[in-house]
Amino acid sequence: MQIVYKITNSFSVIRPSAYQRTKHIHVMNDQIKEIAKRLYGLRDALDLSITELAKACNVSEEEYIGFESGKTDIPVGVLQAVAKYCKTELTSLLFGEEPTVSGYFLTRAGLGNAMERTKEYKYQALAAGFSRRVADPFIVTVEYKPEDTPMHLNSHNGQEFNYVLEGCMLLSINGKELILNEGDSIYFDSSKKHGMKALNGKSVRFLAIIL
């Protein structure tokens, strides 16, 4: 089952009804479960231990077991770390498709493979079809939540670049909190614990490039 959102020129999302939101949550959970199956299948095919992959992802064994169970949100950075360690493509883990393009890959405005880790985080892949990528660019949308909502932190090997396209966000890196407005950008060591929240009562959209 696939839910298609109507996107306006300004990329605002038409709010779904309560019934649609319920279906949406089921689709989101199904996506995470499918990714978890691919995560387990890859480890099993390569005869790798949980200890080995947890270390490669800079997470605990307990966290990694949670990812493979399909009951825990799987950060994109963790999937990228697994892909790099196993010498496969991030796209294969995210969407179950092998990228085949090597010359160039064009993504038209508002299009691109989409994935939702949670109902607060939406990812639009911008280079899903390009094989042997050295970076993974995404348009990320983070929905606003009450200010007292705890921030989810994660870390993964490599580096990351964020450029705010619309809205305002609070970015925490290794305990340091920074406010980024539209047009601001930041490049950071993604092995440091980091997370973000939308501010000012509305969602934030930003370009994220994971290396």
N, C-alpha and C positions, 0 to 999 in steps of 0.2 A: 504494500500500500504506500502511495506517495502523496504527500500533501503539497500543493503548489500555492505559494503565496503570491499575491498580486503586488508587484513592485512598481512604484511611481518613479518618475524621473529623478526625484530626490532620494530614492531608495528607502522611503518610509514604508513600513509594513502595515497593511490593513489588519486591525486587531480581530482575531477570530472569536467566535462565540464560545460559550462554556463547553458545548458539545465538541466543537472543533478542537478546543484546547485539550480535552480529554484524549481525543484521537491523536493529537500531536504528541502528547507525552508517551503514548504507546509506541508511536513511530520512533521517537527519540530513543526510548529504551531498547527497541529492536535494533537500532543502529549500533548502540553500544555492545549489545550481545553478539551481533555479527562480527564486529571488530575484535571482540574478546575471543571468539572462535578462531579467527584468522591468526591472532596472536599466539594462542595455544598450538594451533596446527603448525605454525612456522617453527616454534621451539621443538615440537615433537619430531618434525621432519628432519631437523638438523641435529637432533639428539643433544640438546643443550639443557643444562640444569637451570632451575629457578635462581639459584645462587649466582650463577654466571650472568644471566640477563639482568637481574636486579642490580648487580654491581655496575654493569654497563650503563644502566639507566639512572644510576645514582639514587636509588630508592631502596627501601628495606625489602626483605623477602616477603614479609607479610603484605606490604603494599602491592608487590607484584602479583602475588596470589590473588589479591582482590581484583586486579585488572583482568586477569585471565578468567575470573569467575563471571564477569559480565555484570556484576552488581555494583561496581565502583566506577566512577567517572575516570576516563583514561586521558590524561593530558596529551596534547599533540606532540609536545616535546619528548615524552616517553616513547611514543610510537616512532618518532624520528630516530631516537637513539637506538631502538630495536632494529629499525630498517638499516641504519648505518652499520651496526655490529654484525648483522646477518647478511650484509651486502645485497639488500633487496631495495625496492622502492617504497617510499612512504605511501604513495597512491595505492599500492597493492594492499596495504593494511587498512587504509581508510575506506576504500571503495571496492576492493576485490577486483580491480582492473589493472592490467599491466600497461604502463605508458609505452608508446611506440614511436613517438615523434622525436627526431634528433636535430632537425634544422631549426625550426621555430614553432612555438605553440601560441596561438592567438586566443585570448579570452575576451569576448565582447562585453560591453558594459551591462551589468546586472546578471550576467550568466556565469557559468563555472560550477563545478561540482560542489554541492553544499552538504555540510554535516553539522549536526548540533550535538555537542557533548552533553550539555544540560539545557534546560529551558532558558537559562541566562546567557549562554554562550553559543553564538552561531558562527561557523567558519565557511567561507567561500574560497575554495582552492583556485589559484590563478595560473598554475602551471602543471596541473594534474597529468596532462598527456605527454609531457616532455621527459624523456628517459635520461637516466644518469644525471639528474639535477645536482648541483652543488649547493642549492638553497631552495627553500620552500616558502613561497609568498602566499599570504592569505589576506582576505578582507575579513576582519573579525568584528562582530557586533556584540557588545556586552549590554544587557538590559539593566535598567536601574532597579536597585533594591534599597530598602530602608537603610539609613546610614548606620544603624546599630547592627546590621547583618555582618557576621564575621567574614573576613576576606579569605578566600581559598588560595593557599600558597602551593606552588610546585617548583621543581627545579629539574633541569636536564642539561646534559653536556652540550657545549657549543656556545654560540652567541646569538643575540636576537636584536632586531631593529624594529622599532614601532614608530609610526607616523600617524598622528591624529587627523582624520578626515572630517569628522563631525562630532560635536559634543565636547565633553570635558571628562577626564578620568583621573582617579587617584591610583598611582602606580607605586607599589612597595617593592623595594629591592634590598634584600638582606637587612630589613628593618628600617631602611631609609624611605620615607614617604615623599613622593613628588607629585605635584599636580600638573597635568599636561592639558593644554587647551588646543583648540583647532589650529593646525599648522605647526605645532610643536612636534619634535621628534626626539628619540633617545636610542642609543646603542648600548647594550649591556651584556655582561657575562651571565648567561642563563643558567650556569651551575649554581648561582646564588638563588636562594629562595625568593620567589617573586609572585606577585598577583596584582590584579587590578579591580577597580570598582568604578561604575559610572556615577557621575555627580550631577547635581543641579536638577534632579527629578526627571531626567530623560536618558535614553540610551546613548552610548558612544560607539562610533565606528572608527576603526583604525587599520592601517596597513601593517601587517606583521610579517617580517621576513626572518625565518629561522634558518640558521646556518650550522 
